[in-house]
Amino acid sequence: MHFKELLKNTLPKKDFELIPRAFEVVGDIAIIEPDGAQKHAKDIADAILQAHKNVHIVLLKTGDVKGKYRVPKYKILAHEEREFSNVPKWASEVPQTQTETIYTESGCRLRLDLAKTYFSSKLSGERARIAGLARDHENILVMFAGAGPFPIVIAKKKDVKITAVEINPDAILMFRDSVKINHVEDKITILEGDVAESVPPLKEKFDRIVMPAPKDAPAFLGLALSKIKTGGMIHLYAFAGDEEIEDLKKSALEDCEAAGKKCKILLVRKCGNIGVRQYRIVIDLIALN
Ligand SMILES: C[S@@+](CC[C@H](N)C(=O)[O-])C[C@H]1O[C@@H](n2cnc3c(N)ncnc32)[C@H](O)[C@@H]1O
C-alpha cells in the first residue's frame, strides 16, 4: 500500500493533499523535505516505515546545505531497530550513527553519513553520464569530491587514474571506506585539503577535470584550466536561473581567455532544480590548446 493511503483517514483533507507522493531514499534512509504538511511529519514518517520495508530511518531536512562542507541538517523522525548490517564490520573508523547508510548506485556501494557529508542521489544520472564519457587510461581530477560518488562511479566503470580532492575530514573517512568496498584502491588517490592548496603543486596534467561544487566551482575554473591537457574536458557545475545561463557561459569563456586557453563549450544542461526556476547547470568545456 502507498504510504499516503495509510494517512488518508487520520489527517485533515487539506493537509493530506499537501503531502508529496514521492521522497528521496538513500540506502535505507528516507528523507522528507519541510513543506505544508510538516506539522504531521511524525505521522508521515511512521507511514513511510510501515509502507516501505527497505526503509529503516526517516529524516526530516531541517536545514539546507550550509557552510564550507555543504552539509544539511536533519532531525530523526522515526527509526526501526537495525544492526548496521549493510555496513562492513571493518568499516569502523567513523562512529556508526542513525544517519549512516550504505547506498547503491551504478553498481557501486557508498558509505554515507548524511549528517556529515554532502550527498545527493539526484546527481546519479550526471555521474553515470561522466563515467560514460570517460575513456580508458584517462588521467582524471575530481575537485570537491565529497564522500567520493563521482570518482567511485567513474573508477568502477573505466580503467582510469583519478586524483580526488576534498576538505571535509568526515567525508574523507567515508570516501576511503567506499574505495575499499568497491575495490578501486589502485585507481583513486585521495588528497585531503583545500583545492586551492592541493591542486597547484600537482605536476601532472589531466584529460578530464570534474568540478561538482556548483556554489564554488566557477571561482576555481582558472585553476582547472592550468591543469587541463590540450583536448581535455572540464565539467563545470554552477547554479543559475534561465536568464543567467548565457552570462554563465560568457564568463566561463572569458576565464578561458584570461588563462590563455582556447576552449569550446560542448554542452550546457540543466541537471536539477534547486528552487523556483533556479537550476543546477553543467557546462562541458573542451580545451583546444
Ligand atoms: C556540493 S558538495 C559535492 C560533493 C560531491 N562531489 C558530491 O557530488 O556528492 C561540495 C564539496 O566540496 C567540498 N569543498 C568545499 N570547498 C572546498 C575546497 N576549497 N577544497 C576542497 N573541497 C571543498 C565540500 O566539503 C563538499 O564536500
PDBQT file of the ligand as one rigid body, heavy atoms in Angstrom, charges set to zero:
ROOT
HETATM    1  C1  LIG A 301      28.296  20.260  -3.333  1.00  0.00    +0.000 C 
HETATM    2  S1  LIG A 301      29.431  19.242  -2.457  1.00  0.00    +0.000 S 
HETATM    3  C2  LIG A 301      29.739  17.990  -3.688  1.00  0.00    +0.000 C 
HETATM    4  C3  LIG A 301      30.288  16.711  -3.100  1.00  0.00    +0.000 C 
HETATM    5  C4  LIG A 301      30.405  15.563  -4.093  1.00  0.00    +0.000 C 
HETATM    6  N1  LIG A 301      31.177  15.920  -5.246  1.00  0.00    +0.000 N 
HETATM    7  C5  LIG A 301      29.061  15.027  -4.495  1.00  0.00    +0.000 C 
HETATM    8  O1  LIG A 301      28.660  15.222  -5.648  1.00  0.00    +0.000 OA
HETATM    9  O2  LIG A 301      28.389  14.407  -3.649  1.00  0.00    +0.000 OA
HETATM   10  C6  LIG A 301      30.913  20.199  -2.441  1.00  0.00    +0.000 C 
HETATM   11  C7  LIG A 301      32.060  19.554  -1.679  1.00  0.00    +0.000 C 
HETATM   12  O3  LIG A 301      33.217  20.385  -1.803  1.00  0.00    +0.000 OA
HETATM   13  C8  LIG A 301      33.902  20.410  -0.561  1.00  0.00    +0.000 C 
HETATM   14  N2  LIG A 301      34.681  21.652  -0.564  1.00  0.00    +0.000 N 
HETATM   15  C9  LIG A 301      34.219  22.924  -0.414  1.00  0.00    +0.000 A 
HETATM   16  N3  LIG A 301      35.224  23.809  -0.551  1.00  0.00    +0.000 NA
HETATM   17  C10 LIG A 301      36.344  23.080  -0.800  1.00  0.00    +0.000 A 
HETATM   18  C11 LIG A 301      37.703  23.427  -1.063  1.00  0.00    +0.000 A 
HETATM   19  N4  LIG A 301      38.094  24.704  -1.098  1.00  0.00    +0.000 N 
HETATM   20  N5  LIG A 301      38.578  22.445  -1.282  1.00  0.00    +0.000 NA
HETATM   21  C12 LIG A 301      38.199  21.137  -1.262  1.00  0.00    +0.000 A 
HETATM   22  N6  LIG A 301      36.920  20.743  -1.040  1.00  0.00    +0.000 NA
HETATM   23  C13 LIG A 301      35.999  21.706  -0.821  1.00  0.00    +0.000 A 
HETATM   24  C14 LIG A 301      32.822  20.331   0.497  1.00  0.00    +0.000 C 
HETATM   25  O4  LIG A 301      33.297  19.815   1.712  1.00  0.00    +0.000 OA
HETATM   26  C15 LIG A 301      31.805  19.390  -0.192  1.00  0.00    +0.000 C 
HETATM   27  O5  LIG A 301      32.034  18.056   0.155  1.00  0.00    +0.000 OA
ENDROOT
TORSDOF 0
